[in-house]
Amino acid sequence: MGSIWELDYYSRPILDENNKKIWEVLVCESPLDTRTKADSLFRYAQYCPSTQVNSGWLRTALKEAINQAGKAPLKIRFFRRQMNNMITKACQDVGIPALASRRTLMLNQWLQQRMEQVYPQEPGYQEGTNVSVRLESPLPQRLPDALEGQQWMFVTLQGADFAEMHEWEIGFGESFPIEFANLSPSARIPGVLIFSPRALPLAGWMSGLELAWLRLDTSKATRLILETGATESWILANMKNDNTIAQAKAFEEAKQKANGVHFIGVQSDARAESFAGFWLLQEVNLP
C-alpha cells in the first residue's frame, strides 16, 4: 500500500523585513497502522515569501517533497477550507488527488510543536497573530436511505488490544499507534459498533468519506454525529430512551479521558469475527 500525506499551506506568526506574514508549507506522512514508528514518517517544511503565495510555488514545493521522499503519495489531505482552490490546483498539477479532511493527526501535532518551539525562535515572530479563518459548517445530513436501519452498540477496548489490529480481518479501515495520542496500553478506548446486513457496502461508503470523529450532539435532540471531510457530518443515530442516552454520555466522557481517541467498527452481526470496516479515530482541535 502507498502512503498518504497531510499538508498545510498557510501564513505563520512571523513577519518579514517588510512586515508581511511569512507563509509555510508543511507536509507529513499519515500513520496508517498501529505498528507505525514516528521516525519512519516522512516530513517536509519550507517557508514561502508572501509575494510568492500561489499554486505554482506550492507545486514546485510538492515536487521537491516528492523528490526527497523518493515516491509520490496516493493522496494528500488538507484541513484548511479557505486554501481549497490553491492546494487542489497544485496537487492536480503534480498528479495527486487532494482531499479536504480533518484526519490530519500528525500534521496537527507538528503544527502545535512548531507553534510552541520553532516559530518563537524566528526573527520577526509575533505572538498571538496567527488566527485562522473560521467558516460555518453545514448542518448534519441524514444517512443515505440504503444505509439506514442498522443496529449499533457502544463498546470499549483496551489500548493494548490495538497492538494486534494488523492481524484482524478488516475490509476497509485505518489506524495509528495509540502512543501517538499519549495513551498507554492500559487506556480504555470507547467505540461504536454498527451491525448491518449490508456491512460491506456501508463500510465501503464510509471509507470514501475521510472519517474524522464521532461526537455526541445534544443541541436539539440527543444524536450521535459522524464528522467527515472538512465540514460534512452525518446523523449516525437518534437516541430516545434514557438508557441509550446515558451510554452515549458515558462514551463521550470516556472519549475525552482518552485524549479524543475512539473507534468505529462495521460488522454483519454481533457474532461476526471479522470487520467490514474499522477505523481508529481522534477528535482534535484544528488551528
N, C-alpha and C positions, 0 to 999 in steps of 0.2 A: 504493500500500500504506500502511496506517496504521502507527502507532507501537506499540511495546511498552515498558512501564515496568518498572523494578525498584524494589522497595520494602523498606524495613526500618523496623520499629516496635519499639523496644526501649529499655531503660534505658541511660544513658550514665554514665561515671565522674565525675559531677558531683552534689553534694548541695545541696539547697535549704536554706532557713533552719531547717527542721525536721529536718535531717539525713536527708531522704528522697531517694532517687535521682530525678533528673530524667530523663524519657523524651524520645524524639525520633522524629519520622517523617522519613525521607529518601526522596525519590522522584527517580529519574533515568531518562532515556530510554536504551534499549538501542541500541547501534550495530548496524545490520543489513547494512551494506555496507562494502566495503573503502575506499570513497571518502568515508566519513563524516568530517566535521570535528568535533573535540571541542567547539568553541564553539557548534555548532549543536544540541547535545543539551540537552533541557530538564532543569532541576533545580529541586527544591523542598525546603526544610528548615524544620521548625518544632518547637520544644521543646514538651513536654507535661508538666504537673504530675503527680506521682504519684497525686494524688487524682482525676484525670480519665482514667486509663488505661482505655479501653473502646472497643468498636466504634463507638459513637456519635460520640466525639471524633474517631476516625480517619476516619469517614465524612465529617464536616464538613471535615477537613483535605484529604481527597481531592477534595471538591467545589471547595475553594479552589484546589488544584493544577490541576484541570481548567479552572477559570476563567482562571488565569494562562497555561496552555498554549494555551488557545483551542480545544482539541479533546481529547476523551477518547481514551485508547489502546485498542487492540484487546484487550489483556490485560495483566495485571500479574503479574510474577514475584516470589517471595519465597523466601528460603532458610531462615529460622528455623522449624523444625517446631513448636517449642513455642508459636509465635504463630499457628498454623494457623487455629484457630477464629475468633479475633478479626479477623484480616486477611481471611479468606474472607467473613465476615459483612459487614464494612464494604464490601468490593468488590462483593458481591452487592447491597447496598443502593444502590449507585450504578450498578448495571447493567454491571459489568465482570468478566469471568472472572478468577479468581485461580488461579495455578498454582505449586505448590511446585517450585522449580527452583534448581539450583546454577549455572545460566548467568546469573550476575549480575556480570559482569566490571567494568562501570563502577561499580556500587554498591560492590563490594569495594575498588576503588581509592579511591573517595571516602571510604569509612569509614576506611581506613588514613590518608589525608591528614588527616581531621578528628581522628583519634586522636593524630596527631603535632603538628598545628599549631593546631587550633581549641579542642578541649576543655581542653588545659593552660592556655589563656588565660582560661578562665571562672572566676569566683568559685566556690569550693566544689569545685574539681577534686580528685579523689582518685586518685592514680596507682596503677595495677595493681589496680583494684577491679571492672573490667568483665569478669567471666568468664562466658562463655556456657555454657548447659547442654548437655552432651554426651549425645546419645541414641544408643542402639545401632542399628546398621544391619542390615537383614536380609541373609541370605546371597545370593550371586549366583544368578539364575534361569537355567534353560535358555531358549534362544530358542524361540519358538513353532515347532511342527513344520513348518508351512508355509514357514518362513523359513530352515530349516536346509539344509545340503547345498551351499551356495555356496562358491566358491573365493575366495581373498583373497591379497594380497601387500603387503609393506612397500615404500614408495616415499619419495622425498624431492623436495621442490620448493624453489626459492629464494624468499626473501621478495619479490623483485621480481616474480615470476610472478603474485602475487595482485593486483597493480595492475590487471590485465586481467580479473579474475574476473567483473566485471559483464558482460563480453562472452561468457562461456562459456554454453553451453546447459545449464541446470540445472533439473530438475523441482522438487525440494524442497531447501532449504538456508538457510544463514545464515552471515554472516561479520562481520568487524570489521577495521579497519586494523591491520596488524601493529605500527605505531609506537605504538599504544595499549599494547602489551606491551613497549615499549622495545627493539624489534628493528629492525635495519637491512635495507635491500633485499638485502644480501648474505647475510643469515642463512639457514641451512639449516633447513627446516621438515619434520619427518618426518610420515609419514601412513600410512594403511592404505586400500587399495582393495579393495572387495568386488565380486565378479562373480557375477551371478545371472541366470538366465533370467526370474526374477520380480523384476527390478530395481525397477520402478516400485512394485509393492505393498510391497516391502521398504523402499524409501525413504519411501513414504507412512506406513508403520507407524512408522518411526524418527522422522519429523517430528512425530509426536504424543507423543513421549516426553520432550521437554525435555532434549536431549542435553547432558551436562556435559563428560565427557572419557573418554579411553581410558587404561587403566593395565595394566601387567604384574603379574600375581599369581603369586608363586612359593611361597605359604604351604603348599600341599598338592601341586599339580602346577603345571606352567607353563601359565598361561592368560591370554588377552587378555580383559580385562573392560571392558565399556561401562557407564559410570556415567550414570544418567539421573535426572530428577526431583530430589527432595530426598534420597532414600535408596536408590532402586532401582538394581540393577545386573544385567547380563546377561553370560553366558559367550559371547563372540563366537567364540572359537576355543580349542581344546585343542592344545597343542604337544607332540609326542612326539620328533621327531628332532633331533639336535644342531644341525644347520644352521639350522633354523627357530628354535630356542631362542636361538641366537647372534644371529640377525636381530632377534628380539624384544627382547633385551637392548640391542642397538645402537639400536633405536627408542626405548627408554626413556631411554637416555643422551642421545640427540640431543634428545629432548623436554625434558629438564632443562636442557640448554645453551640451548634456545630459549625459556627462561622459561616452560616448560609448554605452549607453543603447538604444536599439531599439527592434523591434519585427518583426516577420514574421508570417502571417496567411494564411491558405489554406481554401478556400470555393468552393462550387459547382458553384456559380454565385454571382453577386453583390447584388442580392435580398435575399440571404440566411441569416438566423438569427443565424445559428449555424456554428461552425468551425470544419472542418475535422481535422485540426491541428492548434495549436497556441503556439508559443514559444517566451518568453521574453529573449532577448539576451544582452550581453555586450561585446564589443571589449576591450581587455585588453593587456597590455604589459607583456608577460611572462618573468620570470627571465632567 
